Amino acid sequence: MQMAQQSRPPVRHLARPRRAGWLRRLGAFALCVAATSHAWAVSIELKDVASDRLDRQRAAAEGSLPLAGTPDLSRLNERLAEKGLKLGSPVLLRAFKSESELEVWIRKDDAYVKFATYPVCHWSGTLGPKLHEGDHQTPEGFYTVTRAQMHHVGRWPRSLNLGFPNVYDKVRARNGSHILVHGGCSSVGCFAMTNSVIEEIYNFTDQAISGGQTFVPVHVFPFRMTDENLRLQKDSPWQPFWANLKEGYDIVERSSRPPRVSVCEGRYKFQELAPEEGAEPGPLAPCGESLAALEALERLSPAVLTQLSWQMNPAVSAPRSMPANRHLYQNYPSGRAVEANSRSGQNPARLREALLAQLQPGMKAQRPPCSIQRASCRHFVAAQERGSDRRIASARKRAQHAAR
């Protein structure tokens, strides 16, 4: 026993340096990870599209501003005069993710003139719409900015809130918040334009609203919606959605005026405005089945709405260029697929049935066992729902077997 006690100190003495060395190596590795984690995150984001975002982030970090392709911001008045435009006129903003560009159109007489194209320093995610809070995805669709959505304080005191989710997003139970067009060159779901560029864009929007434009349209596209670009994306599961966006894109290209946009039968609907109808396109409004679905959603508790969001918008792994005919939307709570990728688009009647199913008697909205704001809690709730679906399917099979 005494000899055993004498043998322990050397063992402990030998273990300490090994443990200390291991901790030192771990600390050095942690410092290395901390120093390069930003670059790693960016490289993961840029797998499939617009890898030049990384080059622009590096340029901004090195102070090489303005970015290549930026208009001469010091000559604003001269640039306006050259095109016969003036501050305070109605404006239209259009953003293109793949090209990393944002356009400002300004009204002149009965049409809008493309005044400037600015490089987007950074946007996060990849091609495809935003589905969930925290998915780091930049949205796509038709949005409007009002006076209330213009930021004057905070981290980005000159920024525009796109108003995500809009009516179209809400009908699909998509969630998220604070999607901005702001300064700087870092972004999580936003468009980062650099500080000098956002000052000019903010100024246009501010002056237009002060001049009487109630709603400033902001059209966000995955790329320039030409026939050729759509053909190159023919295998994407977002093809029907993008074809719908193209309808609004084509109206601006054809008439140089933003259309009036509504959400009907589960898709965007566009009304091309004649010159005598004025320049006010108005906010998005639901109608028909979309209105009924939106009313049904508004009756759900936050917990049930979050579960429904994950059921209708299952996570899609990046890159978004997945095999064709992949079912993206699901009914709730049965988990049966809705034919979102059919040529006719999403079936609005089945969408409404899926939403109204939440309101059936006996289906109570229970408080989740954790904070639904946390990703871990949402994963836990989703796992519970998958388990419930499996149990329902097993019970159904047993009942069918017993009936034979």
N, C-alpha and C positions, 0 to 999 in steps of 0.2 A: 504494500500500500504506500509505504514511504517512498519507494523508488518510483512508483507511478506518479506521485505528486511532484517529484523532482524533475520528471521528464516533461511535464506540461509547459513550464515557462519557455523552453526552447521552441516548442511548437507554436505558442502564441507569439513569440518573438519573430519567428519566421513568417507567420501569417500577416503581421501588420504591414511590413513593407510591400508584400504582394497586394494587399487590399488597397494600401495608399497609392501604389503605382496604378492599379486599376482605376481608382477614383480620379487620379490625375489625368489618365488617358481619356476617361469618360468626360471629364470637364473640358478638356481640349476639344474633344469631338463635339460636345454641346456648343462650344463657342463657334466652331466651324459651321455647324448647322445653323446657328443663329445668324451668322454673317452671310450665309448664302441662301437662307430659306426663302427670301423674297424672289431671288432669281429662279429657284426651283419652282415656286408657285407659278411664276410667269411662264416658264417653259412647259409646264403641264397644261396651262390654259391654251397654249398656242399650238396644239398638235395638228389641227386640221385646217386652219384658215387664218389669214392675215398675220403671218409671222412677223411682218414688219412692225407690228406693235412693239415688239421687244427692242427694235432699233430705235424707235422714237422714245421709249422709256429711257434708254441709255443716253440719248441725246439730251433729254430733259434733265437727267441726273447730272450730266456734265456741264449743264448751263448753255448748251448749244441751241438757243432759242432766238428768234422764232423758228418753228419747224419748217422744213422744206415744203413749199407749196402754200405757205401762209400769205395772204394778201398783205400789202403794205398798210399796216394798221395806223401809221402816222399820217396817212393821206385820206382819211375817211371822207372829209368834205369834198375833196377833189374826185374821189371815186364815185360818190353819189352824183355829183354834177355831171360827170362823164356819161352817166346813163339816165340823166334826167329824173333822178329819184330824190326823195327827201325823208328825213326822220319824221316819225309820227304817222307814216302811212301804214296800212295793215301789212303784216308779214306772214310768211309761211316757212316753217323749218322742215327740212327733210334730211334724215340720217341714213347712211348706208354702212352696214357693219363690215362686209367683206372688203369694201374699198376703203374703209376707215375715213369716211368723208361726211361732212355736214354742210348742207346748203342753206343759204338764207335767200328767200324770194321776197321782193317788196312790190306792193301794188302800185301800178302806174296806169291811170285811166281805168279801163275796164278789164285789165289783165294783170298778172303778176310777172315780174321780170326777175330772172335769177341774178342776184346781185353779187354773191361771193360763194366760193367753196372753200371750206376750212378743213385741214387735216385733223382727224380725231387722234389725240395723243394716245389714248388707251380706252378700250372697252373690254369688259370681262366676259368669259364664257365662249360660246361658239355660235354657229348658225342654228336658228330655231328659237321659238318664243320662250319667255320666262314662265316657269310653272309654279315654283314654290319660293317662299321666303328662305333665303340662305343658299339658294342653288348657284349663286354667283353668275347668273345668266342675265344678259341685257335683253329687254323685251323687244318685241316686234309688233307692229300694229299702228292704229290711228289714235292719237292722243290729243288733248287740248291743254293749254296753259292759261290760267286766269291770274288776276292780280293776287289772289290768295296763295297761289302756287309759286310766287316769286320770293326767294329767300333774301333776307337782308342781314341776318346774323348767323352765328354758328361757324363751323369749320369752313364752309363755303358761303361767305356772305353774298356772293353774286352767283346765284344758281337758279335753275328752273326745275321745278318738280313736274315730271311728266304726267303724274296722276295715275300711275299704275297701282292697282288693276283698274282698267276701264270697264265699261259694261260688257264687252266681249269676254274679257278675262274673268269677270265675276260670274257670268253665266256658266263658265267651266270650273268654277270654284278654285281658280288660281289665286294665290295670295302672295303678298310682298308689299314693300313700302319704301318710301324715300328713294325712288329711282330718279336721279337728277342728271341734268346737263350742267357740269360744274367745271371749275378750274383744276389746276394741277395736272398730274400725269399718272395717277393711280386710281383704280376704279374697282368696285365690287357691285356690278350690275348697272353702273352708270356710264355716261359718256364724259370722259375727262378731256378738256379742250385746251389746257394751259391757261394761266391766269389772264394774260393779255388778250387772248381770243375770247374768253367768256365775257370779258368786260364789254367787248363790242357787240356780241350776240345779246347779252343782257340789256344793253342800251337800246338796241333795236326793239326788243320785246317790250321794254318798259315804255318807250316812247309810243309804240303802237297802241298799247292798252290805254295810256294817258290820252291818246288821240281818239279813242272811242271804240277800238277793237276789243270786244268782250272776251272772245275766245281766240287764242293763237293756235292754229293747227300745227301739230308735230307728227309727221309721218316717219315711221321707223321701219326700214326694210332690211332683209338679210343681205341684199346685193341690189344692183341696178336691175330692175325687173324686165329685162329684155327677153325675147323669145329664146335667144341663144343661151342665156344664163339659166333659164328655167329648164331647157333641154339638158344642159349639163348636170342638173340636179334631179333628173327624172326618177332616180331610184330612191330619193329621200322620202321618208315617211311624212315630211312636212309639205310635200308637193301640193295637195289640195288646198292647204292653208295659204301657201305662197301664191297659188293661182288666184285665190280670192284677193290677196293684197295687190296683185298686179292690176286688177280692175280699177282700183283707186289711183294707182301709179299712172296708168295709161290716160286717165282723165286729165291729170295735171300736165302730162306730156303733150296731150292733144289740144287742150283749151287754155293752158297757162292759168288755170284757176282751181283752187281747192274745192272738191265736191262736198256736198252735205252727206255726212256718214251716219248711218244707223246700224243697229244690230237686230236682224230679223231672221227667224228660222235657223238660228245657230250660226249665222255667217254675217260678214259685213255687207251692207247694202249701200249703194252710192247713187246720189242724185246729182247730175251735172247741172250746175247753176248757169243760167243765161246771164249775160252782162247786166241786164236791167233788174235782175234779182238781187244785186248788191254783192258785197264781198264777205258777208258774214255767214260762214258755213254752219255755225251753231255747234253745240256739244253733241256727243253721241247719245242716242236714245234707243231703248229697246222697244220691240213690237212683237206681236204674235206669240209664238212659242217661247221666244227668248224672254219676253216680259213675264210670262207665266213661270218660267224656270227661275228668273231672278226673284220674283215674289216668293217662290217656294224656298229659295236659299235664304232669304232674309228672315224666315221663320225658324231657322235652325239655330241651335245653341253653338257657341264657338267651338266646343269640343267635337260635336258631331260634324260641323262644317270643316274642321281640320281633317278629320278622318275621311270625309267625303272628298276633300281636295286630293289626298294621297291616293284614294281609290280611282278617281277620274283621271289623275295625272301621274301615273307611276313614274318613278325615276328613270331617266334615260341616260345611259352612260355615254360620256364623250368619247370620240367625236360623234356628232349627231348624224353623220352620214351612215345610217344603218341599212340593212337589207330592206328591200321594198316589201310592202304588204305586212309590215309589222304593226300589230294592233297596239295603239297607244292609249286609248280611252277604255275604261271599264265601267260597267254598271255597278251600282252599290246597293245592297251589300253582297249580291250574288257573285260578283266577279266575272260575269259573262261579258265578252268583248262587244263593244259597239263598233260598227264598221266605219271607223274614222278615216280609213284610207281608201274607201271606195270612190269611184269617180264622182258620185253624187255628193260626196262630203259627209259630214256627220249627220246622222238621222235625228232631227230635232224632236220627233215624237218620243223616241226611245230615250233621248237625253232627259226630256221632261219627266218621263216615267221613272227614270233613275232618281231624279231629284225628289219627285213627289212621294217616292217610296219611303223617304225618310220620315214622312209625316203620318204614316199609317199608325192607327191606334196600337198601343202595346210596345212601340219602339220608343223607349225613353232615352233622353239624352243624359247620360250619367257623367258625373265629374270624373275626369281622368285621374289615375293614381299618382300623377306627376305633373310638372309644369309643361303644358303643351307647347310652350315657346321653345323648349329645348329640342334639339335634333334627336337626342337619345330617347326622349319621351315619345316623339313622333314615330321613331323606329319601333319602339316597344308597342305602341298602339297598333301600328301596321302589322306587326307580328301576331298580335292577338287576333286581328281581323282575319289574317291568313289562316290561323289555326281554327277560327270559327268557320271559315269557308270550307276547310277540309273536313271538319266534323259534320257540317251540313251535307256535304257531298257523300260522306260515308254513310250517314243515316239514310240518304236518299237511295243509295245503292242497296242497302240492306232491305229497305221497304220494297224496292223493285224485285229483289230476289225472293222475298217472302210472298209477293203477289203471284209469282209464277206457279 
